[in-house]
Amino acid sequence: MALPNKIGDETNEVLAAQAHILNHVLRQPGELKHLREEGYLLTPTLHLLLKNEPLSLALFVKAQLDPILMDPWHSLGDDPRLNRLFNEAMGSDALLIMSVLIKNGKRVFEGLKSLVDVGSGIGTVAKAISNAFPKLKCSVFDLPHVVEGLEGGKNLSYIGGDMFKSALSADTILLKWILHDWSDEHCVKILKKCKEAIPSKENRGKVIVIDIVIDNQKGDDKSFETQLFSDVLMMVHVSGKERNEQEWAKLFSDAGFSDYKISPILGLRSVIEVYP
């Protein structure tokens, strides 16, 4: 199969840019010397990267740069064990959060007839909600390989799909620990799809976001430190980030929403109700 010319052109541009960057780096003072004649000379330190050296670190570096460590999320769909472990881990956290929210924040779900839990994995959140509100129709919307083989119930169903392409119509879309995984640009795309799927505010339409809202108004340095640590963790693992209220407000505005309400629920987590 022939690749589009555009891909070839972009590849050539990237390779050319990389060559330019490499040449620029190699000319800087440091571990490599740029000779007047053509060619480069390895310094003693860089001999550690040669696989035939007695004290070689080549395999160590290779392991650290392996895709499973550099980009582990793409392995979830190909590794059933890792996929199951990840979803069960997220489920255990979800169970704790939902037990508190359902006990102390029932008003968030009162009056709703339908709810779609986006990116919920095995559906721990939706299960808890469907059990607590038997008349509320709940759906779990996640990638096909995630929901494959999962069985629903009387008011719970599983549907495969892509949140960047569509969202199921419902009174409410729930996003628990989803948006902090993504850049602002991706978040706006997700939120716009959610807005398309819900009714107006007058008809009880809203998006429920469960996430961290960075805040240190109470002067709790330990809590603030943990929030910032989570922020760094998101940046390192998934190119996402934690956000303060101003940053959340901008996301909602950019996606076309008119209003929001923040309610702290447990520890660092808050419920944000976002209205069209």
DRENTOR-820844 format. One record per atom (N, C-alpha, C): y, z, x; residue in three letters. Coordinates in steps of 0.05 Angstrom, whole numbers, plus 5000, padded with zeros to 4 digits. Atoms other than C-alpha are relative to their C-alpha. Layout:
<rs>
YZXALA ...
</rs>
This chain:
<rs>
497650005017MET 500050005000MET 502550005018MET 497650014984ALA 506749805029ALA 502050204991ALA 498049805006LEU 512150335033LEU 502749864995LEU 497350125005PRO 519150175005PRO 501649995026PRO 498350044976ASN 524049915057ASN 501850245005ASN 498249784997LYS 528550505042LYS 498850235016LYS 501349794986ILE 523450995068ILE 499949935030ILE 500150084972GLY 522650595132GLY 502850025013GLY 497349984989ASP 530250565141ASP 500750295005ASP 499349724997GLU 530951315130GLU 498450125023GLU 501649894978THR 525251455179THR 501249925026THR 498750094976ASN 528651035232ASN 502550165006ASN 497649844997GLU 535151415220GLU 499450285010GLU 500849734993VAL 531652085226VAL 499150005029VAL 501050014973LEU 528051885290LEU 502349965020LEU 497750054983ALA 534451625320ALA 501750255004ALA 498549754999ALA 538052265302ALA 498650215017ALA 501649814984GLN 532452685332GLN 500249945030GLN 499850084972ALA 532752285397ALA 502750085011ALA 497349934992HIS 540252395400HIS 500250305005HIS 499949714997ILE 539553145388ILE 498550105024ILE 501649924977LEU 533953205439LEU 501549955026LEU 498650074976ASN 538052855491ASN 502450195005ASN 497749824999HIS 544053295475HIS 499150285010HIS 501049744992VAL 539853935481VAL 499150005029VAL 501050004973LEU 536653725546LEU 502249995021LEU 497750024982ARG 543453615577ARG 501450275003ARG 498749734999GLN 545454345564GLN 498750175021GLN 501149814981PRO 544554895616PRO 497750154987PRO 502249855013GLY 537855225603GLY 497449955014GLY 502750014989GLU 530455135612GLU 499349725011GLU 500650274991LEU 530654385625LEU 502349895017LEU 497950134983LYS 534353995679LYS 500049704994LYS 499750295004HIS 537053305666HIS 500649875027HIS 499750124974LEU 536252885729LEU 501949764998LEU 498250245000ARG 541052335750ARG 498449754994ARG 501650235007GLU 535351845748GLU 498650054974GLU 501349975026GLU 531351715685GLU 497650195002GLU 502249825001GLY 526452265667GLY 500950294998GLY 499449725003TYR 526053015655TYR 498050175016TYR 501749834984LEU 523253585696LEU 499550264986LEU 500749755011LEU 519454175670LEU 500750235018LEU 499449764984THR 521854855693THR 497550184999THR 502449825000PRO 516855415709PRO 499450124973PRO 500449875027THR 517855735640THR 498549814982THR 501250195018LEU 515855095604LEU 497149935008LEU 502850044993HIS 509355065642HIS 498150174982HIS 501649845019LEU 507055605593LEU 499249854975LEU 500750165024LEU 506855065540LEU 497949785007LEU 502050194992LEU 501854645579LEU 497250124994LEU 502549895009LYS 494854735550LYS 498150065023LYS 501849954977ASN 491454705619ASN 500950225019ASN 499149784984GLU 495555265648GLU 498350254995GLU 501649765004PRO 491655925659PRO 501250194980PRO 498649825018LEU 496856325621LEU 501549854978LEU 498750175019SER 498455785571SER 500450144973SER 499449905027LEU 501755965505LEU 500149774980LEU 499950235017ALA 500855275476ALA 498750044973ALA 501449955026LEU 495755495423LEU 501650204983LEU 498449805016PHE 500256085403PHE 502349864986PHE 497850145012VAL 506155625392VAL 499049814979VAL 501150185019LYS 501755125356LYS 499350144974LYS 500749845024ALA 499255665309ALA 502550084984ALA 497549915014GLN 506355915294GLN 501349774986GLN 498750235012LEU 508455205277LEU 498249864980LEU 501950125019ASP 502455055232ASP 501250014972ASP 498950025027PRO 504354835162PRO 499350244982PRO 500749785017ILE 500655425131ILE 501950245004ILE 498049794995LEU 505755895164LEU 502949904995LEU 497350115003MET 511855435164MET 500649934971MET 499650105028ASP 510955185092ASP 497650094983ASP 502449915013PRO 505655625059PRO 499849934970PRO 500150045029TRP 507655474987TRP 498649744992TRP 501350265006HIS 505054764991HIS 497050035002HIS 502949964997SER 498155055007SER 498850144975SER 501149865024LEU 497555444941LEU 498449824982LEU 501550185017GLY 495354834903GLY 497449905012GLY 502450104987ASP 490054654954ASP 498050215008ASP 501749774992ASP 487255344969ASP 499650184976ASP 500549845024PRO 484055664907PRO 500250305005PRO 500049714995ARG 483256344941ARG 502950105003ARG 497249924996LEU 490556374963LEU 501549984974LEU 498750045025ASN 492856114896ASN 499450244981ASN 500849785017ARG 488856654859ARG 501350265010ARG 498849764989LEU 491257204906LEU 502950024994LEU 497250005005PHE 498457004899PHE 500750064970PHE 499449965028ASN 498256974823ASN 499250294991ASN 500849735007GLU 494557644818GLU 502150205011GLU 497949824988ALA 499757964865ALA 502549994983ALA 497750025017MET 505457704822MET 499550134973MET 500749885026GLY 501757934760GLY 500250305001GLY 499949714998SER 501258654785SER 502950104999SER 497149935001ASP 508858674796ASP 501149964971ASP 499050075027ALA 510058344728ALA 499150224980ALA 501049805018LEU 505758864693LEU 501850265001LEU 498349764997LEU 510059434721LEU 502749954987LEU 497350075010ILE 516659094703ILE 499949994969ILE 500150045029MET 514458904632MET 499450264986MET 500649745014SER 511759604616SER 502650154996SER 497449875002VAL 518759874630VAL 501849864980VAL 498250165017LEU 522459304595LEU 499350024971LEU 500949995028ILE 518259324532ILE 500550284988ILE 499549725009LYS 518960084528LYS 502950064995LYS 497249925000ASN 526360134542ASN 501949774992ASN 498250225006GLY 529059444526GLY 499049814979GLY 501250165021LYS 525659194463LYS 502049814987LYS 497950165013ARG 532258934436ARG 500249725011ARG 499950264987VAL 531758354486VAL 498349804985VAL 501850185014PHE 526058064445PHE 500150014970PHE 499949975029GLU 527758284375GLU 501349764987GLU 499050235015GLY 528857734324GLY 499149735010GLY 500950264989LEU 525757194367LEU 497449914986LEU 502550115012LYS 520456734338LYS 498349865020LYS 501650144979SER 518356354401SER 501250055027SER 499249954972LEU 518656464476LEU 498349845019LEU 501550154980VAL 516656034535VAL 500550145027VAL 499949874974ASP 515156394601ASP 499549795021ASP 500150224980VAL 516655884656VAL 499350115027VAL 500949924973GLY 513055944723GLY 498750265000GLY 501149735003SER 509156544699SER 497350035013SER 502649984987GLY 502756384737GLY 497850054979GLY 502249945018ILE 496856714701ILE 500950124974ILE 498949925026GLY 501456954646GLY 500150304994GLY 499949715004THR 501757704656THR 502450094983THR 497649945015VAL 508857734629VAL 499749924971VAL 500350105027ALA 507457314568ALA 497950164985ALA 502049835013LYS 501157714553LYS 501150264990LYS 498849745008ALA 504958364553ALA 501949974977ALA 498150055022ILE 510358074508ILE 498549934974ILE 501550085024SER 505357754460SER 498550244987SER 501349765011ASN 501558414453ASN 501950194987ASN 498049815011ALA 507858814441ALA 501449894975ALA 498750135023PHE 510658304391PHE 498149794988PHE 502150175010PRO 504758004352PRO 501149764984PRO 498950225016LYS 509357564309LYS 501649805018LYS 498650174981LEU 512657254371LEU 498149805013LEU 501750204988LYS 509556594392LYS 500849965029LYS 499450014971CYS 509056594468CYS 498449775013CYS 501350214985SER 507456024515SER 500550045030SER 499749994971VAL 506256014590VAL 500249715010VAL 499550274990PHE 509055394624PHE 500050015030PHE 500250004970ASP 506855284696ASP 498649745008ASP 501350244989LEU 503954744741LEU 497149984989LEU 502750045012PRO 497454434714PRO 497850155015PRO 502249874985HIS 493054714771HIS 500150304997HIS 499749715004VAL 495755414757VAL 498850094974VAL 500849915026VAL 494255444683VAL 497349884992VAL 502650135006GLU 487855024685GLU 497850214996GLU 502249825005GLY 482055404653GLY 500850274988GLY 499149755012LEU 486355984627LEU 500049994970LEU 500250005029GLU 485056184555GLU 502250174988GLU 497949865014GLY 490456384507GLY 498950184979GLY 500849825022GLY 490256804444GLY 501449924975GLY 498950065026LYS 492856844373LYS 502949915002LYS 497150084997ASN 500156804394ASN 500749955029ASN 499550074972LEU 499356594467LEU 498549755008LEU 501250254992SER 498155904496SER 500949945029SER 499450094973TYR 498055584565TYR 500549705000TYR 499450285000ILE 501354914578ILE 500949925029ILE 499350094973GLY 501754524644GLY 502449815000GLY 497650174998GLY 508154184666GLY 501650075024GLY 498249974978ASP 513954154715ASP 502750084990ASP 497449905011MET 520154574702MET 502449845009MET 497850174992PHE 524454074739PHE 500249754983PHE 500050245017LYS 522553524691LYS 500350054971LYS 499849935029SER 522153874624SER 499650294996SER 500549735008ALA 521854524587ALA 499250004971ALA 500949995028LEU 518354704522LEU 502250124982LEU 498049905019SER 522854814462SER 499250274989SER 500549735010ALA 523455534440ALA 502650154996ALA 497649845004ASP 528356064418ASP 501050105027ASP 499349884975THR 528156354488THR 498349895023THR 501450064975ILE 526256134558ILE 500250245019ILE 500149774981LEU 524056684606LEU 499549915028LEU 500350064972LEU 524856624681LEU 499950265016LEU 500349764985LYS 522057224718LYS 499549945029LYS 500250054971TRP 523057204793TRP 499549705006TRP 500250284995ILE 523856454791ILE 502449895016ILE 497650134989LEU 531056284808LEU 500650105028LEU 499449924973HIS 531356704871HIS 498449855021HIS 501650174982ASP 526156234900ASP 501349745008ASP 498950274998TRP 530855644896TRP 502950005009TRP 497250034992SER 537455384923SER 501749984974SER 498250025022ASP 543555364878ASP 499649734985ASP 500450275012GLU 542554614866GLU 497549994983GLU 502550005015HIS 535354704844HIS 500250184975HIS 499749815023CYS 537255304800CYS 501549874977CYS 498450145021VAL 542454894763VAL 498349804985VAL 501850195013LYS 537254354750LYS 498150144980LYS 501949845016ILE 532254874723ILE 501550104975ILE 498549885023LEU 537555204679LEU 500949794980LEU 499250215018LYS 539954544651LYS 497649914982LYS 502350065016LYS 532854384629LYS 499450214979LYS 500449785019CYS 532355064597CYS 502049994977CYS 497950025021LYS 538954964560LYS 499349784980LYS 500750215018GLU 536354314531GLU 497850084981GLU 502349935015ALA 530254674504ALA 500550234979ALA 499549785018ILE 533655254466ILE 502149934980ILE 498050045020PRO 537855284403PRO 502750125008PRO 497449894995SER 545155504399SER 499950315001SER 499849714999LYS 547356224411LYS 499950124972LYS 500049915028GLU 548556294336GLU 497250014988GLU 502750015010ASN 541256124325ASN 498150155019ASN 501549824982ARG 538856644376ARG 499049875025ARG 500850134975GLY 538056154433GLY 501050145024GLY 499149874975LYS 538256454502LYS 497849965022LYS 501949994977VAL 535056454572VAL 500050285010VAL 500249734989ILE 532457114598ILE 499249975030ILE 500650014971VAL 532757174674VAL 499450295009VAL 500749744987ILE 529257764709ILE 500149965030ILE 499650054972ASP 531757794780ASP 501850225011ASP 498249814987ILE 535858194830ILE 502949914997ILE 497250054999VAL 543358244822VAL 501150185022VAL 499049854977ILE 546258454890ILE 502550154992ILE 497749845008ASP 550959034878ASP 499950275016ASP 500049744985ASN 553159654918ASN 502450164990ASN 497749855011GLN 558559944872GLN 499550305001GLN 500649725000LYS 554960614872LYS 499950115029LYS 500149914972GLY 555060644948GLY 497350095009GLY 502749934992ASP 547560694953ASP 499249815023ASP 500450184977ASP 546660415023ASP 497049925002ASP 502950074998LYS 538960445021LYS 499349784980LYS 500550205020SER 538760054957SER 501249735008SER 498650244992PHE 543859554983PHE 498549875023PHE 501550104977GLU 539959485048GLU 497449854991GLU 502450125011THR 533659325008THR 500649744987THR 499150255013GLN 537358804967GLN 500549785021GLN 499450194979LEU 539758465031LEU 497549915014LEU 502550074988PHE 532858495061PHE 498549804983PHE 501350195018SER 530058145000SER 501449735001SER 498450254998ASP 535657625007ASP 499049855025ASP 500950134975VAL 533457475079VAL 497149904996VAL 502850085005LEU 526157455057LEU 499949744984LEU 499950255017MET 527756925004MET 500949765017MET 499050224984MET 531656505054MET 497949915020MET 502150074980VAL 525956535105VAL 497649864988VAL 502550095012HIS 520156415058HIS 500349754983HIS 499950215020VAL 522655945005VAL 502749854999VAL 497450125001SER 529755725022SER 501650084976SER 498549905023GLY 532256134963GLY 501850225009GLY 498349774993LYS 536656754961LYS 500450184976LYS 499249825021GLU 538657364922GLU 503049964995GLU 497350075007ARG 545357324886ARG 501550244988ARG 498349805014ASN 551157774865ASN 500949894974ASN 499250085027GLU 554257744796GLU 501749745001GLU 498350234999GLN 559457234817GLN 498449745005GLN 501750234994GLU 554156774845GLU 498349924976GLU 501650065024TRP 549856834782TRP 501949874979TRP 498250105020ALA 555956704738ALA 500649705006ALA 499450284993LYS 557456054776LYS 497649824993LYS 502450165008LEU 550255814767LEU 500049954971LEU 500150035029PHE 550555934693PHE 502249814990PHE 497850185008SER 557255594686SER 499549715008SER 500650274991ASP 555154994727ASP 497849874984ASP 502250105017ALA 548954924682ALA 500949964971ALA 499050055027GLY 553354914620GLY 499850234981GLY 500249765018PHE 552255624593PHE 502850124997PHE 497349895006SER 558056004561SER 500350295005SER 499849714997ASP 556356734570ASP 497450125010ASP 502449864991TYR 551557244599TYR 500450304998TYR 499949705000LYS 549757984598LYS 498050105019LYS 501849894980ILE 546758384655ILE 499350294992ILE 500949735006SER 542459004642SER 498050085021SER 502049904980PRO 539059384700PRO 497650114986PRO 502449895014ILE 531859554683ILE 498350185018ILE 501849844983LEU 527859814743LEU 500749945029LEU 499550044972GLY 529759924815GLY 502249805004GLY 498150214993LEU 533259304841LEU 500249794979LEU 500250225019ARG 531358874782ARG 501850034976ARG 498450005024SER 535858684724SER 499149784981SER 500450215020VAL 535158294659VAL 502749874995VAL 497550155005ILE 540457754651ILE 499549824976ILE 500250175024GLU 541157454581GLU 502249795001GLU 498150224997VAL 544456774586VAL 500249834975VAL 499650135026TYR 547456434525TYR 501349735003TYR 498950274999PRO 548855694513PRO 502849994987PRO 
</rs>
